[in-house]
């Protein structure tokens, strides 16, 4: 058993939610690679038992069902495989996700499936492609048998947050209970798309509705619809009570009610035995639409009276006449760090793992405690700050503080008594909790004990800024629920208001968000419910520097650089200069001993900005690509031969025109594994430039008819005012005096040297 396989097992075991694994033996059978689990995977295998069981095996399997994953197994090496043609024909996109090169030469795309979607094993009309989910497993790298090797194409090292969400088009084509092109009746997909409050309203309506059913099958659909919607939610007990009381309206005999109880209590067992949900909440909605609750004369009269009361003018509008004398006494907003954090309000800092959000918040805190502009933002004097950590222990936080102080040349005297550090071990916090009422129903509520204690402590010590890292460690609710997210943020807004302090919450982003090819605003990236962002006054997103910027700026290690995006303000569009970047630098804190002589190197974030030459290089590269796209549009309009489309699977992808004009080899093969490393790198770079142009609003997407079937598909279109704006920026940059050496972390080419082959 290789050490690499054990290391991989440990890496996957650290994910949350966990990746469940099982030992697998690979063997050849008439040239075909067979995969045989050596243990039953009916129950999750404890990790220690897994490691013991791996001895003597040559492969590691991922239990897809228990891990909440789906694998799309594409045997592209087979002549009959028409997957690429299917993707191009329907203008579909494969999200950037975990990808494995299989031992047989195919490709496994792995997607997250947290909503437990159920799939057929095949996509209708697509050959040599299998879908594996419940009851199946995927072989994980670096499993191998002789020359049959499983390798990561894109793996945990590149996507630390885990695989991308399963694309909706895959469910539309291969989802259970549906037909090709139809979403079907899969409850869990609908539950993920519906607002939970809407379903509670449906429950209220059913409680008041008549029971006009004359068919037991329809009655069972209502039961299944309620059960599958409300199971494992705070409203599960109430849903049961509503179903029983509604059933009693049909037949209130003792035996009938007992039958309803027995039916409801057997639903969990039925759910375990079937992979297809017989009904969803939609069955309840349809019933309510067909059987509206009749209103009595008293109810109708009450409604009319309420409407009249609400529409009646209650006050004279002159009561609201504006008093202009107030203008002279309007107080300024109480910002504490630039416009990043405001007293009495909540700031959200969202970023993927490893980008530097914890280090950024630490340096922000030290800046406010010392009154020094460490990250280039005004601090408006010194502040008392508190850091609460739910991940790092006291010793690790000591290392981070020591490294930051050493880099920024801060002394204890600079900070004084203005820094409070609290760990989860010192003060575990649960700002919101689930409780049960007298009927046994669960509900979410603010935990007044912890909230009031926090307010009291901050008031007593005059704390003006408090950060909590990470957000998931201070509550035990469902972060995907808007209702729960709102309650959690309301708890922190209460602390901010009553303690008169700025609150900073550190949150992870959705899987795959904030990449070069991400869709939507940066504010949408925060993981879970939209209420997390909506309830915050300021949202800062830390986005790793794009490949386009890194290439133009000659940055050697893109992973050490990130842009701070004011996500809710969207203030960064159409201005290449003036953006806020941070760089992670390594600081040795000099704590070595007789064994570890060198001591610890700790990452510290510092402000970074591209010099004028760097900005000019990026601007000139972007404008050249805009001219190339315009030229391709002229070709396409005249002959249909131009490269203008957004989808890389399209034969007329805009990247081909850019690669051709810039002399970048990108290959013609559709499969990534059939291209060279240089060709794959150049494709990544071209995609990054397109993303940059879209982000800066220099280009947009508009539908154009594809030459293959004349169906519309999104194509890149240059905005004339964007072209004018970028030319103006280039003119300004050329007027600026030349600066000295490039900032740390960059390479300046020697005079007279030629760029390497394929450089952009």
C-alpha positions in Angstrom: 0.0 0.0 0.0 1.6 3.3 -1.1 2.1 6.2 1.3 0.6 8.5 -1.4 -2.7 6.6 -1.1 -2.8 6.9 2.7 -2.0 10.6 2.4 -4.8 11.0 -0.1 -7.2 9.2 2.3 -6.3 11.6 5.1 -6.8 14.6 2.9 -10.3 13.5 1.8 -11.2 12.6 5.4 -10.6 16.2 6.6 -13.5 17.6 4.4 -16.7 18.9 6.0 -19.1 17.3 5.3 -16.8 14.2 5.3 -15.8 12.1 2.3 -16.6 8.5 3.1 -14.1 6.0 1.7 -13.7 2.2 1.3 -10.7 0.0 0.3 -10.9 -1.3 -3.3 -8.8 -3.9 -5.2 -8.1 -3.3 -8.9 -7.6 -6.3 -11.1 -7.5 -7.1 -14.8 -10.1 -9.3 -16.4 -9.4 -10.0 -20.1 -7.9 -6.6 -20.5 -10.8 -4.9 -18.7 -10.1 -3.1 -15.4 -12.3 -4.5 -12.6 -12.8 -2.6 -9.3 -13.9 -4.8 -6.3 -14.5 -3.3 -2.8 -12.8 -5.4 -0.1 -15.3 -4.3 2.6 -19.0 -3.8 2.5 -20.0 -0.2 2.3 -23.5 -0.6 3.8 -22.3 1.5 6.8 -19.5 4.2 6.8 -16.1 2.8 7.5 -14.3 4.4 10.5 -11.1 6.1 9.3 -8.8 4.0 11.4 -10.4 0.8 10.2 -10.1 2.2 6.6 -6.3 2.7 7.0 -5.9 -0.8 8.4 -8.1 -2.2 5.5 -6.0 -0.4 2.9 -3.0 -2.6 3.6 -2.8 -5.1 0.8 -5.1 -3.2 -1.5 -4.1 -1.0 -4.4 -7.0 1.5 -4.6 -9.2 3.8 -2.7 -12.9 4.2 -3.3 -15.2 7.2 -2.5 -18.7 6.2 -1.4 -20.7 8.6 -3.4 -24.1 8.3 -1.7 -22.8 8.8 1.9 -20.4 11.6 0.7 -23.1 13.5 -1.1 -21.4 13.3 -4.5 -22.2 12.4 -8.1 -19.7 11.2 -10.7 -20.1 11.7 -14.4 -18.0 8.9 -16.0 -17.1 9.9 -19.6 -15.3 7.2 -21.6 -14.0 9.6 -24.2 -11.5 7.1 -25.6 -14.4 5.0 -27.0 -15.4 5.6 -30.6 -19.1 5.7 -29.8 -18.7 8.4 -27.2 -20.7 11.5 -28.3 -20.5 13.5 -25.1 -18.6 16.4 -26.5 -21.1 16.7 -29.4 -24.0 16.6 -26.9 -22.4 19.4 -24.8 -21.9 21.6 -27.9 -25.2 20.9 -29.5 -27.1 22.0 -26.4 -24.7 24.8 -25.5 -24.0 23.4 -22.0 -21.1 24.1 -19.7 -19.3 21.7 -17.3 -18.5 23.6 -14.1 -14.9 23.8 -12.9 -14.8 20.8 -10.5 -12.9 17.8 -9.3 -11.7 15.8 -12.3 -10.0 12.4 -12.4 -8.2 10.7 -15.3 -9.3 7.1 -14.9 -7.2 4.0 -15.2 -8.9 3.2 -18.5 -8.2 6.6 -20.0 -11.7 8.2 -19.4 -12.6 11.2 -17.4 -14.5 11.3 -14.1 -16.2 14.6 -13.3 -17.1 14.7 -9.5 -19.9 17.1 -8.3 -21.3 17.9 -4.9 -24.8 16.6 -4.4 -25.9 18.0 -0.9 -29.6 17.9 -1.8 -29.5 14.2 -2.4 -30.7 14.4 -6.0 -31.4 11.0 -7.6 -30.2 10.2 -11.1 -30.6 7.6 -13.8 -27.4 5.9 -14.8 -27.4 7.3 -18.3 -28.1 10.5 -20.2 -30.7 9.8 -22.9 -29.1 9.6 -26.3 -25.5 9.9 -25.0 -23.2 6.9 -25.4 -20.2 5.8 -23.3 -21.2 8.0 -20.3 -22.4 6.7 -16.9 -23.7 8.5 -13.9 -22.8 7.1 -10.5 -24.4 8.3 -7.2 -26.3 6.3 -4.6 -25.1 2.8 -4.2 -22.0 3.5 -6.2 -18.4 4.6 -5.7 -15.6 6.3 -7.6 -11.9 5.2 -7.5 -9.7 8.0 -6.2 -6.1 8.8 -7.2 -3.4 7.8 -6.8 -4.9 4.2 -7.1 -3.1 2.2 -9.8 -2.5 -1.3 -11.2 0.6 -1.6 -13.3 0.2 1.0 -16.1 -3.5 1.7 -15.2 -3.2 4.8 -13.0 -5.9 7.1 -11.6 -4.7 10.7 -11.6 -6.2 14.1 -10.5 -6.7 16.5 -13.3 -8.3 19.0 -10.9 -8.2 17.9 -7.3 -8.4 19.0 -3.7 -5.1 20.8 -4.0 -6.6 23.2 -6.6 -10.2 23.2 -5.2 -9.8 23.2 -1.5 -13.5 24.0 -0.9 -14.5 20.7 -2.6 -16.2 20.0 -6.0 -18.7 22.2 -7.7 -22.4 21.8 -7.3 -24.0 19.3 -9.7 -25.1 21.3 -12.8 -28.8 21.7 -13.2 -28.6 20.6 -16.8 -27.4 17.1 -15.7 -30.5 16.7 -13.5 -32.7 18.0 -16.3 -31.4 15.3 -18.6 -30.9 12.4 -16.2 -32.9 13.2 -13.1 -35.2 10.5 -11.6 -39.0 11.0 -12.0 -38.4 13.2 -15.0 -38.0 13.0 -18.8 -35.3 14.5 -20.9 -35.5 18.3 -20.7 -37.9 18.2 -17.8 -37.1 18.9 -14.1 -39.4 16.1 -13.0 -40.8 15.7 -9.5 -37.6 15.4 -7.4 -38.5 16.9 -4.0 -35.1 17.7 -2.8 -34.3 19.8 -5.8 -37.6 21.7 -5.3 -36.9 22.1 -1.6 -33.5 23.6 -2.4 -35.2 26.1 -4.8 -38.2 27.0 -2.6 -38.3 29.5 0.2 -39.0 27.5 3.4 -41.4 30.2 4.6 -43.5 29.6 1.5 -43.9 26.0 2.5 -44.9 26.9 6.1 -47.6 29.1 4.6 -48.8 26.0 2.6 -49.0 24.1 5.9 -51.1 26.9 7.4 -53.5 26.8 4.4 -53.9 23.0 4.6 -54.7 23.3 8.3 -57.7 25.5 7.4 -58.7 23.7 4.2 -61.6 21.2 3.8 -60.9 17.5 3.1 -62.8 16.8 -0.2 -60.7 13.7 -1.2 -62.4 10.5 -2.4 -59.2 8.7 -3.4 -56.7 7.1 -1.0 -53.9 7.5 -3.5 -54.4 11.3 -3.5 -54.5 11.2 0.3 -51.1 9.4 0.4 -49.6 12.0 -2.0 -50.5 14.7 0.5 -48.8 12.7 3.3 -45.7 12.1 1.2 -45.6 15.8 0.1 -45.7 17.0 3.8 -43.3 14.4 5.1 -40.6 14.8 2.5 -40.8 18.6 2.8 -40.7 19.0 6.5 -38.7 16.0 7.7 -35.6 17.0 9.8 -36.9 20.6 10.1 -38.2 22.6 13.1 -41.8 22.2 11.6 -41.8 18.4 11.3 -44.0 17.8 14.4 -46.4 20.5 13.3 -46.7 19.0 9.8 -47.6 15.7 11.3 -50.3 17.3 13.5 -51.8 19.2 10.5 -51.9 16.0 8.4 -53.7 14.1 11.2 -56.2 16.9 11.9 -56.8 17.4 8.1 -57.3 13.6 7.7 -59.8 13.6 10.5 -62.0 16.0 8.5 -62.4 13.2 5.9 -63.3 10.5 8.4 -63.1 11.3 12.1 -63.7 7.7 13.3 -61.1 6.4 15.8 -59.9 3.7 13.4 -59.4 6.2 10.5 -57.3 8.5 12.8 -55.3 5.5 13.9 -54.7 4.6 10.3 -53.5 8.2 9.6 -51.0 7.9 12.5 -49.7 4.5 11.3 -49.3 5.8 7.8 -47.4 8.9 8.8 -45.1 7.0 11.2 -44.3 4.4 8.5 -43.1 7.1 6.0 -39.5 7.1 7.1 -39.2 3.3 6.4 -40.9 3.7 3.0 -38.5 6.5 2.2 -35.5 4.2 2.9 -36.9 1.5 0.6 -37.6 3.8 -2.4 -35.3 5.9 -4.5 -38.2 7.8 -6.1 -40.2 10.3 -4.1 -43.9 9.6 -4.8 -44.9 13.2 -4.2 -43.7 16.6 -3.2 -45.1 19.8 -1.6 -46.4 20.5 -5.1 -49.1 17.9 -4.5 -50.3 19.9 -1.5 -50.3 23.1 -3.4 -52.3 21.6 -6.3 -54.9 20.3 -3.8 -55.3 23.7 -2.2 -55.7 25.4 -5.5 -58.4 23.0 -6.5 -60.1 23.1 -3.1 -60.0 26.6 -1.7 -61.1 27.2 1.9 -64.6 28.7 1.8 -64.9 31.9 3.8 -67.8 32.6 6.2 -69.8 35.8 6.1 -68.1 36.9 9.3 -64.7 36.4 7.7 -65.6 38.3 4.6 -67.0 41.2 6.7 -63.8 41.2 8.8 -61.6 41.3 5.7 -63.6 44.3 4.3 -63.2 46.1 7.7 -59.5 45.5 7.8 -59.0 46.8 4.2 -61.0 49.9 5.0 -59.0 50.5 8.2 -55.6 50.1 6.4 -56.6 52.4 3.5 -58.1 55.1 5.8 -55.9 58.2 6.1 -55.0 58.2 9.8 -52.8 61.4 10.1 -52.5 64.7 8.4 -49.5 64.5 6.0 -48.2 67.8 7.3 -47.0 65.9 10.4 -44.2 64.7 8.2 -43.1 68.1 6.9 -39.3 68.0 6.8 -37.4 70.1 9.3 -34.4 71.5 7.4 -32.7 72.6 10.7 -31.8 68.9 11.1 -29.2 69.2 8.4 -26.9 71.2 10.5 -26.7 68.5 13.2 -26.4 65.3 11.1 -23.6 63.2 12.7 -21.1 61.4 10.4 -21.1 57.7 10.1 -18.8 56.1 12.7 -16.4 54.2 10.4 -13.6 52.4 12.1 -11.5 51.1 9.2 -11.8 53.0 5.9 -15.3 52.1 4.7 -14.8 48.4 5.6 -16.4 48.4 9.1 -19.0 50.7 10.8 -20.0 50.9 14.4 -23.4 49.6 15.1 -23.3 47.5 11.9 -22.2 44.1 10.6 -19.4 43.5 8.0 -19.1 40.2 6.2 -15.6 39.1 5.0 -16.0 36.1 2.6 -13.2 34.1 0.9 -12.2 30.6 -0.1 -9.9 28.7 2.2 -6.2 29.6 2.1 -6.7 33.1 0.5 -6.0 34.9 3.7 -9.2 36.1 5.2 -8.2 35.3 8.8 -4.8 37.1 8.4 -6.6 40.1 6.8 -9.0 40.5 9.7 -6.1 40.1 12.1 -4.1 42.9 10.5 -7.2 45.1 10.3 -7.6 44.6 14.0 -4.0 45.5 14.8 -4.4 48.6 12.5 -7.4 49.8 14.5 -5.8 49.0 17.9 -2.6 51.0 17.0 -4.3 53.7 14.8 -1.8 52.9 12.0 -2.9 52.5 8.4 -1.4 49.0 8.0 -3.6 48.0 5.0 -3.8 51.4 3.4 -7.1 52.3 5.1 -7.8 55.2 7.4 -8.3 54.1 11.1 -9.7 57.3 12.6 -7.7 57.0 15.9 -7.1 54.0 18.1 -9.8 51.4 19.0 -10.3 48.6 21.5 -10.7 45.4 19.4 -11.6 41.8 20.1 -10.6 38.7 18.1 -12.7 35.6 18.6 -11.4 32.4 17.0 -13.3 29.2 16.5 -10.5 27.4 14.6 -7.1 28.4 15.9 -6.0 27.8 19.5 -4.3 30.3 21.7 -0.7 29.3 20.7 -1.4 29.6 16.9 -3.0 33.0 17.4 0.1 34.0 19.3 2.2 33.0 16.3 0.0 35.1 13.9 0.1 38.2 16.2 3.8 37.9 16.7 4.5 37.6 12.9 2.2 40.5 12.1 3.9 42.7 14.8 7.3 41.7 13.6 6.6 42.5 9.9 4.9 45.9 10.7 7.4 46.7 13.4 4.8 47.1 16.1 5.6 46.9 19.8 3.4 46.1 22.8 3.5 49.8 23.6 1.9 50.5 20.2 -1.1 48.3 21.1 -1.4 48.9 24.8 -4.5 47.4 26.4 -6.6 47.6 23.3 -6.4 44.0 22.0 -8.6 41.2 23.5 -8.1 37.7 22.1 -10.6 35.0 22.8 -10.7 31.4 21.5 -13.5 28.8 21.3 -11.9 27.0 24.3 -12.0 30.2 26.4 -15.5 31.2 25.4 -17.6 28.8 23.3 -20.4 30.8 21.6 -23.7 29.6 20.3 -25.5 32.8 19.3 -28.6 31.0 18.0 -30.0 27.6 19.1 -32.7 25.2 18.3 -35.4 24.6 21.1 -38.5 22.4 21.4 -41.8 23.7 22.4 -44.4 21.9 24.6 -45.6 20.0 21.5 -42.1 18.8 20.7 -41.8 21.0 17.7 -38.4 22.6 17.1 -37.8 26.2 16.4 -34.7 28.5 16.0 -34.2 31.4 18.4 -31.5 33.8 19.6 -29.6 32.4 22.5 -30.0 35.3 24.9 -27.5 33.9 27.4 -24.5 34.1 25.0 -25.7 37.3 23.3 -26.3 39.2 26.5 -22.9 38.0 27.9 -21.1 39.2 24.8 -22.8 42.7 25.0 -22.0 43.0 28.7 -18.3 42.0 28.2 -17.9 44.5 25.2 -19.6 47.3 27.2 -17.5 46.6 30.3 -14.2 46.7 28.3 -15.3 49.4 25.8 -14.7 47.1 22.8 -15.4 49.0 19.6 -14.7 46.3 17.0 -15.2 42.6 17.4 -14.5 39.9 14.8 -15.7 36.3 14.8 -13.8 33.7 12.7 -15.3 31.6 11.3 -19.1 32.4 11.3 -20.0 28.7 11.2 -18.5 28.2 14.7 -20.8 30.6 16.4 -24.2 29.0 15.6 -25.7 25.5 15.2 -28.3 26.3 12.6 -28.7 25.5 8.9 -26.6 28.0 7.0 -28.6 27.3 3.8 -31.8 28.5 5.5 -32.7 32.1 5.0 -34.8 32.0 8.1 -31.9 30.7 10.3 -29.4 33.0 8.6 -31.6 36.0 9.3 -31.9 35.1 13.0 -28.1 34.6 13.3 -27.3 38.0 11.7 -30.0 39.7 13.8 -28.2 38.3 16.9 -25.0 40.0 15.8 -26.8 43.2 14.8 -28.2 43.3 18.3 -24.7 43.1 19.7 -23.4 45.7 17.3 -26.3 48.1 18.2 -26.3 47.6 22.0 -22.5 47.5 22.4 -22.1 50.4 19.9 -19.4 48.4 18.1 -18.5 47.2 14.6 -19.0 43.5 14.1 -16.9 41.6 11.5 -18.0 38.1 10.5 -15.6 35.8 8.6 -17.3 33.4 6.3 -16.4 30.9 3.7 -17.6 31.2 0.1 -19.6 28.7 -2.1 -17.7 26.0 -3.7 -16.0 27.2 -6.9 -17.0 30.8 -6.3 -14.7 33.8 -6.9 -12.8 32.1 -9.7 -11.9 33.5 -13.1 -14.9 31.8 -14.6 -17.4 32.5 -11.8 -20.8 33.9 -12.7 -22.6 36.7 -10.9 -21.5 39.3 -8.4 -18.9 38.7 -5.8 -21.6 39.4 -3.2 -23.3 36.2 -4.2 -20.3 34.1 -3.3 -20.8 33.8 0.4 -21.7 30.2 1.2 -25.3 29.3 2.1 -28.4 31.4 2.3 -28.5 34.9 0.7 -29.6 36.4 4.0 -25.9 36.3 5.2 -25.0 39.0 2.7 -28.3 40.8 2.6 -28.2 41.4 6.4 -24.7 42.8 6.4 -24.0 46.5 5.9 -20.7 45.8 4.2 -19.5 42.7 2.3 -15.8 42.3 1.5 -14.9 39.4 -0.8 -11.3 38.2 -1.1 -10.7 37.0 -4.6 -7.5 35.3 -5.6 -5.7 37.3 -8.3 -6.9 36.2 -11.8 -4.6 34.5 -14.2 -4.9 37.5 -16.6 -3.7 39.9 -13.9 -0.9 37.6 -12.8 0.3 37.2 -16.4 0.3 41.0 -17.0 1.8 41.8 -13.6 4.5 39.1 -13.9 3.5 37.7 -10.6 5.4 34.5 -9.9 3.0 32.8 -7.3 -0.6 33.8 -7.9 -1.8 32.0 -4.8 -0.1 34.7 -2.6 -2.2 37.6 -4.0 -5.8 38.5 -3.6 -8.1 41.4 -4.5 -10.3 42.9 -1.8 -13.6 43.4 -3.5 -16.2 45.7 -2.0 -18.9 43.3 -3.1 -22.0 45.1 -2.2 -20.7 48.4 -3.5 -19.5 47.1 -6.8 -17.2 50.1 -6.9 -14.4 48.5 -8.8 -15.8 48.2 -12.4 -14.1 50.0 -15.2 -11.0 51.1 -13.3 -7.9 48.9 -13.6 -6.0 51.1 -11.2 -7.0 51.8 -7.7 -8.0 48.3 -6.9 -7.1 46.9 -3.5 -4.8 43.9 -3.3 -3.1 42.0 -0.6 0.0 39.9 -0.7 0.8 37.0 1.7 4.4 37.2 2.9 6.2 34.7 5.0 7.7 36.0 8.3 10.0 33.9 10.5 9.1 34.7 14.1 12.4 33.5 15.5 11.0 31.0 18.0 13.4 28.2 17.2 14.7 25.7 19.8 17.3 23.0 20.0 15.2 20.7 17.8 13.4 23.1 15.4 16.3 25.5 15.0 14.8 27.6 12.2 11.5 28.3 14.1 8.1 29.0 12.5 7.4 30.8 9.3 3.9 32.5 9.5 2.0 34.1 6.7 1.2 37.8 7.1 -0.9 39.9 4.6 0.5 43.2 3.4 -1.0 45.8 1.0 0.2 45.4 -2.6 -0.5 47.4 -5.8 0.7 47.0 -9.4 2.9 49.8 -10.6 2.1 51.9 -13.7 4.0 49.6 -16.1 2.1 46.6 -14.8 -1.3 48.3 -15.2 -0.3 49.5 -18.7 0.7 45.9 -19.7 -2.7 44.6 -18.5 -4.7 47.4 -20.2 -2.8 47.0 -23.5 -3.4 43.2 -23.4 -7.2 43.7 -22.8 -7.6 46.3 -25.5 -5.8 44.0 -28.0 -8.2 41.2 -27.2 -11.2 43.6 -27.7 -9.9 44.5 -31.2 -9.4 40.8 -32.0 -13.0 40.1 -30.9 -14.3 43.0 -33.0 -12.4 41.7 -36.0 -13.8 38.2 -35.5 -17.3 39.6 -35.5 -16.7 41.2 -38.9 -15.5 37.8 -40.2 -18.5 36.1 -38.7 -21.0 38.6 -40.1 -19.6 38.3 -43.6 -18.7 34.6 -43.9 -19.8 32.8 -40.7 -16.1 31.9 -40.1 -15.3 34.2 -37.1 -14.6 33.0 -33.6 -17.0 34.9 -31.2 -18.8 32.5 -28.9 -18.4 32.1 -25.1 -18.7 28.3 -24.8 -15.3 26.7 -25.1 -17.0 23.5 -26.5 -18.3 25.5 -29.5 -16.1 25.2 -32.6 -16.4 29.0 -33.0 -15.2 29.7 -29.4 -13.8 33.3 -29.2 -10.6 31.9 -27.7 -9.5 30.4 -31.0 -9.4 33.8 -32.6 -7.5 35.3 -29.7 -5.0 32.4 -29.6 -4.5 32.7 -33.4 -3.9 36.4 -33.2 -1.5 36.3 -30.3 0.4 33.2 -31.4 -0.7 31.1 -28.4 -0.8 27.3 -29.0 -4.0 26.0 -27.4 -4.6 22.8 -29.3 -7.6 21.6 -31.2 -8.4 18.6 -29.0 -11.6 18.9 -27.0 -10.3 16.7 -24.2 -8.0 18.4 -21.7 -6.0 15.2 -21.2 -5.1 15.2 -24.9 -3.6 18.7 -24.8 -0.1 19.6 -23.6 0.4 21.5 -20.4 1.3 24.6 -22.4 -1.9 24.4 -24.4 -4.0 24.0 -21.3 -2.2 26.9 -19.6 -2.9 29.1 -22.5 -6.6 28.2 -22.5 -6.8 29.1 -18.8 -5.1 32.4 -19.5 -7.5 33.3 -22.4 -10.5 32.4 -20.3 -9.1 34.7 -17.5 -8.8 37.6 -19.9 -12.4 37.2 -21.1 -13.6 37.0 -17.5 -11.6 40.2 -16.7 -13.2 42.0 -19.7 -16.7 41.0 -18.6 -16.0 41.9 -14.9 -14.8 45.4 -15.9 -17.9 45.9 -18.2 -15.7 46.3 -21.3 -17.5 43.4 -23.0 -20.9 41.7 -22.5 -22.6 38.5 -23.7 -25.3 38.6 -26.4 -26.9 35.8 -28.3 -25.8 35.1 -31.9 -26.9 32.3 -34.1 -24.5 29.3 -34.2 -23.4 28.3 -37.7 -24.0 24.7 -37.0 -27.8 24.8 -36.4 -28.6 28.6 -36.4 -29.8 28.3 -32.7 -28.9 31.3 -30.5 -25.9 31.0 -28.2 -24.0 33.6 -26.0 -21.2 35.4 -27.8 -18.7 38.1 -26.6 -19.6 41.6 -27.8 -17.3 44.6 -27.2 -18.9 47.8 -25.8 -17.8 50.9 -27.7 -17.8 53.1 -24.5 -15.8 50.4 -22.8 -13.2 50.6 -25.6 -13.1 54.3 -25.3 -12.7 54.2 -21.5 -9.9 51.7 -21.7 -8.0 53.8 -24.3 -8.4 56.8 -22.0 -6.9 54.8 -19.1 -3.9 53.7 -21.3 -3.3 57.4 -22.2 -3.3 58.4 -18.6 -0.9 55.5 -17.6 1.5 56.5 -20.4 1.7 60.0 -19.0 2.7 58.7 -15.5 6.4 58.9 -14.6 8.2 55.6 -14.5 8.4 54.0 -11.1 11.2 52.1 -9.5 11.4 48.4 -8.8 8.3 46.2 -9.0 6.6 45.3 -5.7 7.7 42.1 -3.9 6.7 38.8 -5.4 7.1 40.0 -9.1 9.7 39.4 -11.7 11.0 42.1 -14.0 12.5 40.6 -17.2 16.0 41.5 -18.1 16.5 44.1 -20.8 16.8 42.6 -24.2 15.5 39.2 -23.3 12.9 37.5 -25.4 9.6 36.2 -23.9 9.5 32.4 -23.5 7.5 30.4 -26.1 3.8 30.8 -25.7 4.0 33.7 -23.2 1.1 36.1 -23.2 
